[in-house]
Amino acid sequence: MSISEGEIRELVQRVLAQCGGMDLPGASCPGGRGFLIEASARHVHLTTQAVEALFGPGARLTKKRDLSQPGEFLSEQRVKLVTPKGEIANVAVLGPERGAVQVELSLTDARGLGVAAPVNLSGDLTGAGDVYLVGDHGMIAAPGSVIAAKAHIHMTPADAARLGVKDGDLVRVRARTSRPVTFDQVVVRVKGSFALAMHIDFDEANGCGLGRGDMGEIVP
């Protein structure tokens, strides 16, 4: 039986989340209430039309590897972000295609480009900044596309019931890292297809000294 990398990662996450009492380096969470914290690097989501404009007529995103959330993947394609004040090359493109172009950066990245990026939940482009995207075939303007993603936790309804939370809740999360910190206003996202994991950006990850396999837990 063939098992994808994403399915393996999901299984590992669930086992680790249920073993919070184990002596795991930098990741001990009592009572089996822990979950992995993952750092999300800068990336873009594209529409089908944007993929063709950037990479050629008929182009589609080509999967390189699965990501931790089922159905999502890192593509082989890369883009350059360009503004009047700067540029960032080799930016990852995630699939599958979406209904709107979205660029997710850290606030450090955004300031380097001279873009005012609001801290929004992924999918919320209210007040989003402007940028140009450059691909192998062409360039497009992407007004109202740049955000800094708000920290959030993906989980299933069963996970939510076990942790005593519901979709849309704002919670505090203690990061069990080399530089432990508590994140406030972390959004709970509940869906049957999600794999349990918290996502933060690289500014947040560097600030708390996040290491591979580090975990967090919801605290009062």
DRENNUFI-659680 format. One record per residue (C-alpha): residue number from 1; residue in one letter; x, y, z. Coordinates in pm, whole numbers, always signed. Example, Ala and Ser with C-alpha at 12.3 -4.5 7.8 and 13.67 -1.06 7.14 Angstrom:
{seq->1 | type->A | xx->+1230 | yy->-450 | zz->+780} $
{seq->2 | type->S | xx->+1367 | yy->-106 | zz->+714} $
END
This chain:
{seq->1 | type->M | xx->+0 | yy->+0 | zz->+0} $
{seq->2 | type->S | xx->+138 | yy->+339 | zz->-99} $
{seq->3 | type->I | xx->+133 | yy->+613 | zz->+167} $
{seq->4 | type->S | xx->+201 | yy->+975 | zz->+74} $
{seq->5 | type->E | xx->+441 | yy->+1199 | zz->+264} $
{seq->6 | type->G | xx->+145 | yy->+1412 | zz->+375} $
{seq->7 | type->E | xx->-32 | yy->+1108 | zz->+522} $
{seq->8 | type->I | xx->+284 | yy->+1003 | zz->+707} $
{seq->9 | type->R | xx->+328 | yy->+1354 | zz->+849} $
{seq->10 | type->E | xx->-35 | yy->+1360 | zz->+961} $
{seq->11 | type->L | xx->+6 | yy->+1025 | zz->+1138} $
{seq->12 | type->V | xx->+324 | yy->+1142 | zz->+1313} $
{seq->13 | type->Q | xx->+151 | yy->+1463 | zz->+1423} $
{seq->14 | type->R | xx->-139 | yy->+1271 | zz->+1574} $
{seq->15 | type->V | xx->+91 | yy->+1029 | zz->+1758} $
{seq->16 | type->L | xx->+301 | yy->+1314 | zz->+1898} $
{seq->17 | type->A | xx->-11 | yy->+1507 | zz->+1999} $
{seq->18 | type->Q | xx->-133 | yy->+1206 | zz->+2195} $
{seq->19 | type->C | xx->+205 | yy->+1160 | zz->+2368} $
{seq->20 | type->G | xx->+236 | yy->+1493 | zz->+2539} $
{seq->21 | type->G | xx->+368 | yy->+1328 | zz->+2855} $
{seq->22 | type->M | xx->+668 | yy->+1177 | zz->+2675} $
{seq->23 | type->D | xx->+1010 | yy->+1325 | zz->+2728} $
{seq->24 | type->L | xx->+1045 | yy->+1476 | zz->+2381} $
{seq->25 | type->P | xx->+1322 | yy->+1738 | zz->+2337} $
{seq->26 | type->G | xx->+1171 | yy->+2084 | zz->+2365} $
{seq->27 | type->A | xx->+822 | yy->+1948 | zz->+2311} $
{seq->28 | type->S | xx->+678 | yy->+1808 | zz->+2634} $
{seq->29 | type->C | xx->+312 | yy->+1900 | zz->+2682} $
{seq->30 | type->P | xx->+131 | yy->+1734 | zz->+2973} $
{seq->31 | type->G | xx->-194 | yy->+1547 | zz->+2935} $
{seq->32 | type->G | xx->-166 | yy->+1468 | zz->+2565} $
{seq->33 | type->R | xx->-278 | yy->+1821 | zz->+2472} $
{seq->34 | type->G | xx->+23 | yy->+1913 | zz->+2261} $
{seq->35 | type->F | xx->+48 | yy->+1978 | zz->+1888} $
{seq->36 | type->L | xx->+329 | yy->+2045 | zz->+1644} $
{seq->37 | type->I | xx->+423 | yy->+2403 | zz->+1564} $
{seq->38 | type->E | xx->+534 | yy->+2454 | zz->+1203} $
{seq->39 | type->A | xx->+700 | yy->+2758 | zz->+1048} $
{seq->40 | type->S | xx->+542 | yy->+2872 | zz->+724} $
{seq->41 | type->A | xx->+794 | yy->+3029 | zz->+485} $
{seq->42 | type->R | xx->+702 | yy->+3307 | zz->+243} $
{seq->43 | type->H | xx->+482 | yy->+3174 | zz->-36} $
{seq->44 | type->V | xx->+209 | yy->+3258 | zz->-285} $
{seq->45 | type->H | xx->-122 | yy->+3105 | zz->-386} $
{seq->46 | type->L | xx->-226 | yy->+3153 | zz->-749} $
{seq->47 | type->T | xx->-541 | yy->+3134 | zz->-958} $
{seq->48 | type->T | xx->-548 | yy->+2922 | zz->-1273} $
{seq->49 | type->Q | xx->-538 | yy->+3241 | zz->-1479} $
{seq->50 | type->A | xx->-233 | yy->+3367 | zz->-1289} $
{seq->51 | type->V | xx->-51 | yy->+3035 | zz->-1337} $
{seq->52 | type->E | xx->-99 | yy->+3061 | zz->-1714} $
{seq->53 | type->A | xx->+5 | yy->+3426 | zz->-1722} $
{seq->54 | type->L | xx->+321 | yy->+3355 | zz->-1525} $
{seq->55 | type->F | xx->+422 | yy->+3017 | zz->-1668} $
{seq->56 | type->G | xx->+260 | yy->+2997 | zz->-2011} $
{seq->57 | type->P | xx->-73 | yy->+2906 | zz->-2175} $
{seq->58 | type->G | xx->-208 | yy->+2577 | zz->-2043} $
{seq->59 | type->A | xx->+44 | yy->+2566 | zz->-1757} $
{seq->60 | type->R | xx->-61 | yy->+2398 | zz->-1433} $
{seq->61 | type->L | xx->+116 | yy->+2373 | zz->-1099} $
{seq->62 | type->T | xx->+346 | yy->+2071 | zz->-1080} $
{seq->63 | type->K | xx->+363 | yy->+1896 | zz->-742} $
{seq->64 | type->K | xx->+710 | yy->+1874 | zz->-585} $
{seq->65 | type->R | xx->+602 | yy->+1736 | zz->-248} $
{seq->66 | type->D | xx->+301 | yy->+1718 | zz->-21} $
{seq->67 | type->L | xx->+260 | yy->+1959 | zz->+270} $
{seq->68 | type->S | xx->+137 | yy->+1875 | zz->+618} $
{seq->69 | type->Q | xx->-223 | yy->+1975 | zz->+543} $
{seq->70 | type->P | xx->-394 | yy->+1708 | zz->+329} $
{seq->71 | type->G | xx->-443 | yy->+1812 | zz->-34} $
{seq->72 | type->E | xx->-191 | yy->+2098 | zz->-22} $
{seq->73 | type->F | xx->+147 | yy->+2077 | zz->-193} $
{seq->74 | type->L | xx->+466 | yy->+2264 | zz->-274} $
{seq->75 | type->S | xx->+493 | yy->+2311 | zz->-649} $
{seq->76 | type->E | xx->+801 | yy->+2303 | zz->-871} $
{seq->77 | type->Q | xx->+725 | yy->+2660 | zz->-984} $
{seq->78 | type->R | xx->+879 | yy->+2970 | zz->-825} $
{seq->79 | type->V | xx->+810 | yy->+3341 | zz->-866} $
{seq->80 | type->K | xx->+982 | yy->+3671 | zz->-797} $
{seq->81 | type->L | xx->+807 | yy->+3944 | zz->-597} $
{seq->82 | type->V | xx->+872 | yy->+4296 | zz->-720} $
{seq->83 | type->T | xx->+778 | yy->+4640 | zz->-585} $
{seq->84 | type->P | xx->+922 | yy->+4988 | zz->-650} $
{seq->85 | type->K | xx->+1133 | yy->+4946 | zz->-333} $
{seq->86 | type->G | xx->+1270 | yy->+4595 | zz->-369} $
{seq->87 | type->E | xx->+1231 | yy->+4236 | zz->-480} $
{seq->88 | type->I | xx->+1242 | yy->+3882 | zz->-341} $
{seq->89 | type->A | xx->+1333 | yy->+3598 | zz->-576} $
{seq->90 | type->N | xx->+1267 | yy->+3224 | zz->-562} $
{seq->91 | type->V | xx->+938 | yy->+3246 | zz->-370} $
{seq->92 | type->A | xx->+749 | yy->+2919 | zz->-329} $
{seq->93 | type->V | xx->+418 | yy->+2860 | zz->-503} $
{seq->94 | type->L | xx->+173 | yy->+2636 | zz->-317} $
{seq->95 | type->G | xx->-104 | yy->+2434 | zz->-474} $
{seq->96 | type->P | xx->-369 | yy->+2364 | zz->-564} $
{seq->97 | type->E | xx->-486 | yy->+2677 | zz->-744} $
{seq->98 | type->R | xx->-719 | yy->+2909 | zz->-551} $
{seq->99 | type->G | xx->-990 | yy->+3156 | zz->-634} $
{seq->100 | type->A | xx->-769 | yy->+3458 | zz->-560} $
{seq->101 | type->V | xx->-400 | yy->+3543 | zz->-570} $
{seq->102 | type->Q | xx->-258 | yy->+3561 | zz->-218} $
{seq->103 | type->V | xx->+98 | yy->+3641 | zz->-110} $
{seq->104 | type->E | xx->+194 | yy->+3546 | zz->+247} $
{seq->105 | type->L | xx->+503 | yy->+3715 | zz->+390} $
{seq->106 | type->S | xx->+656 | yy->+3786 | zz->+726} $
{seq->107 | type->L | xx->+635 | yy->+4148 | zz->+835} $
{seq->108 | type->T | xx->+1013 | yy->+4168 | zz->+788} $
{seq->109 | type->D | xx->+973 | yy->+4062 | zz->+424} $
{seq->110 | type->A | xx->+688 | yy->+4305 | zz->+369} $
{seq->111 | type->R | xx->+877 | yy->+4600 | zz->+513} $
{seq->112 | type->G | xx->+1177 | yy->+4516 | zz->+296} $
{seq->113 | type->L | xx->+949 | yy->+4544 | zz->-7} $
{seq->114 | type->G | xx->+790 | yy->+4863 | zz->+122} $
{seq->115 | type->V | xx->+449 | yy->+4695 | zz->+144} $
{seq->116 | type->A | xx->+202 | yy->+4757 | zz->+427} $
{seq->117 | type->A | xx->+79 | yy->+4403 | zz->+492} $
{seq->118 | type->P | xx->-207 | yy->+4354 | zz->+737} $
{seq->119 | type->V | xx->-196 | yy->+4060 | zz->+980} $
{seq->120 | type->N | xx->-493 | yy->+3861 | zz->+852} $
{seq->121 | type->L | xx->-615 | yy->+3505 | zz->+858} $
{seq->122 | type->S | xx->-528 | yy->+3329 | zz->+533} $
{seq->123 | type->G | xx->-804 | yy->+3395 | zz->+282} $
{seq->124 | type->D | xx->-888 | yy->+3738 | zz->+425} $
{seq->125 | type->L | xx->-746 | yy->+3999 | zz->+187} $
{seq->126 | type->T | xx->-899 | yy->+4301 | zz->+362} $
{seq->127 | type->G | xx->-647 | yy->+4584 | zz->+338} $
{seq->128 | type->A | xx->-391 | yy->+4360 | zz->+164} $
{seq->129 | type->G | xx->-87 | yy->+4517 | zz->-1} $
{seq->130 | type->D | xx->+14 | yy->+4534 | zz->-366} $
{seq->131 | type->V | xx->+295 | yy->+4355 | zz->-548} $
{seq->132 | type->Y | xx->+404 | yy->+4236 | zz->-893} $
{seq->133 | type->L | xx->+473 | yy->+3867 | zz->-958} $
{seq->134 | type->V | xx->+727 | yy->+3753 | zz->-1216} $
{seq->135 | type->G | xx->+737 | yy->+3400 | zz->-1355} $
{seq->136 | type->D | xx->+920 | yy->+3218 | zz->-1631} $
{seq->137 | type->H | xx->+671 | yy->+3335 | zz->-1894} $
{seq->138 | type->G | xx->+549 | yy->+3675 | zz->-1780} $
{seq->139 | type->M | xx->+459 | yy->+3923 | zz->-1508} $
{seq->140 | type->I | xx->+129 | yy->+4012 | zz->-1345} $
{seq->141 | type->A | xx->+12 | yy->+4284 | zz->-1108} $
{seq->142 | type->A | xx->-135 | yy->+4146 | zz->-787} $
{seq->143 | type->P | xx->-308 | yy->+4437 | zz->-613} $
{seq->144 | type->G | xx->-462 | yy->+4364 | zz->-275} $
{seq->145 | type->S | xx->-280 | yy->+4032 | zz->-235} $
{seq->146 | type->V | xx->-9 | yy->+4068 | zz->+32} $
{seq->147 | type->I | xx->-75 | yy->+3969 | zz->+393} $
{seq->148 | type->A | xx->+115 | yy->+3850 | zz->+698} $
{seq->149 | type->A | xx->-71 | yy->+3538 | zz->+803} $
{seq->150 | type->K | xx->-218 | yy->+3539 | zz->+1152} $
{seq->151 | type->A | xx->-99 | yy->+3251 | zz->+1370} $
{seq->152 | type->H | xx->-351 | yy->+2968 | zz->+1364} $
{seq->153 | type->I | xx->-408 | yy->+2604 | zz->+1456} $
{seq->154 | type->H | xx->-550 | yy->+2352 | zz->+1210} $
{seq->155 | type->M | xx->-752 | yy->+2073 | zz->+1370} $
{seq->156 | type->T | xx->-1033 | yy->+1825 | zz->+1312} $
{seq->157 | type->P | xx->-1367 | yy->+1837 | zz->+1498} $
{seq->158 | type->A | xx->-1240 | yy->+1549 | zz->+1714} $
{seq->159 | type->D | xx->-926 | yy->+1748 | zz->+1802} $
{seq->160 | type->A | xx->-1140 | yy->+2053 | zz->+1885} $
{seq->161 | type->A | xx->-1363 | yy->+1849 | zz->+2116} $
{seq->162 | type->R | xx->-1059 | yy->+1701 | zz->+2293} $
{seq->163 | type->L | xx->-900 | yy->+2045 | zz->+2336} $
{seq->164 | type->G | xx->-1226 | yy->+2215 | zz->+2437} $
{seq->165 | type->V | xx->-1232 | yy->+2473 | zz->+2156} $
{seq->166 | type->K | xx->-1439 | yy->+2552 | zz->+1846} $
{seq->167 | type->D | xx->-1382 | yy->+2700 | zz->+1502} $
{seq->168 | type->G | xx->-1299 | yy->+3070 | zz->+1517} $
{seq->169 | type->D | xx->-1193 | yy->+3075 | zz->+1882} $
{seq->170 | type->L | xx->-895 | yy->+3292 | zz->+1976} $
{seq->171 | type->V | xx->-664 | yy->+3109 | zz->+2215} $
{seq->172 | type->R | xx->-328 | yy->+3146 | zz->+2389} $
{seq->173 | type->V | xx->-58 | yy->+2894 | zz->+2297} $
{seq->174 | type->R | xx->+255 | yy->+2823 | zz->+2498} $
{seq->175 | type->A | xx->+539 | yy->+2729 | zz->+2263} $
{seq->176 | type->R | xx->+765 | yy->+2464 | zz->+2418} $
{seq->177 | type->T | xx->+1077 | yy->+2579 | zz->+2238} $
{seq->178 | type->S | xx->+1435 | yy->+2676 | zz->+2320} $
{seq->179 | type->R | xx->+1303 | yy->+3027 | zz->+2391} $
{seq->180 | type->P | xx->+953 | yy->+2954 | zz->+2528} $
{seq->181 | type->V | xx->+693 | yy->+3219 | zz->+2457} $
{seq->182 | type->T | xx->+314 | yy->+3244 | zz->+2472} $
{seq->183 | type->F | xx->+130 | yy->+3347 | zz->+2156} $
{seq->184 | type->D | xx->-194 | yy->+3541 | zz->+2204} $
{seq->185 | type->Q | xx->-488 | yy->+3570 | zz->+1965} $
{seq->186 | type->V | xx->-415 | yy->+3240 | zz->+1786} $
{seq->187 | type->V | xx->-708 | yy->+3145 | zz->+1562} $
{seq->188 | type->V | xx->-860 | yy->+2797 | zz->+1583} $
{seq->189 | type->R | xx->-950 | yy->+2655 | zz->+1240} $
{seq->190 | type->V | xx->-1162 | yy->+2339 | zz->+1243} $
{seq->191 | type->K | xx->-1228 | yy->+2117 | zz->+942} $
{seq->192 | type->G | xx->-1263 | yy->+1744 | zz->+895} $
{seq->193 | type->S | xx->-976 | yy->+1727 | zz->+644} $
{seq->194 | type->F | xx->-724 | yy->+1921 | zz->+855} $
{seq->195 | type->A | xx->-420 | yy->+1771 | zz->+1028} $
{seq->196 | type->L | xx->-347 | yy->+1899 | zz->+1378} $
{seq->197 | type->A | xx->-72 | yy->+2163 | zz->+1363} $
{seq->198 | type->M | xx->-10 | yy->+2526 | zz->+1450} $
{seq->199 | type->H | xx->+133 | yy->+2755 | zz->+1182} $
{seq->200 | type->I | xx->+344 | yy->+3063 | zz->+1248} $
{seq->201 | type->D | xx->+564 | yy->+3270 | zz->+1017} $
{seq->202 | type->F | xx->+943 | yy->+3293 | zz->+1019} $
{seq->203 | type->D | xx->+952 | yy->+3612 | zz->+1228} $
{seq->204 | type->E | xx->+755 | yy->+3435 | zz->+1499} $
{seq->205 | type->A | xx->+952 | yy->+3111 | zz->+1460} $
{seq->206 | type->N | xx->+1287 | yy->+3286 | zz->+1494} $
{seq->207 | type->G | xx->+1162 | yy->+3487 | zz->+1789} $
{seq->208 | type->C | xx->+1077 | yy->+3175 | zz->+1987} $
{seq->209 | type->G | xx->+1371 | yy->+2966 | zz->+1868} $
{seq->210 | type->L | xx->+1147 | yy->+2710 | zz->+1700} $
{seq->211 | type->G | xx->+1316 | yy->+2379 | zz->+1624} $
{seq->212 | type->R | xx->+1207 | yy->+2073 | zz->+1431} $
{seq->213 | type->G | xx->+944 | yy->+1878 | zz->+1625} $
{seq->214 | type->D | xx->+878 | yy->+2153 | zz->+1882} $
{seq->215 | type->M | xx->+526 | yy->+2157 | zz->+2018} $
{seq->216 | type->G | xx->+277 | yy->+2390 | zz->+2177} $
{seq->217 | type->E | xx->-29 | yy->+2368 | zz->+2397} $
{seq->218 | type->I | xx->-333 | yy->+2584 | zz->+2460} $
{seq->219 | type->V | xx->-310 | yy->+2760 | zz->+2796} $
{seq->220 | type->P | xx->-552 | yy->+2982 | zz->+2994} $
END
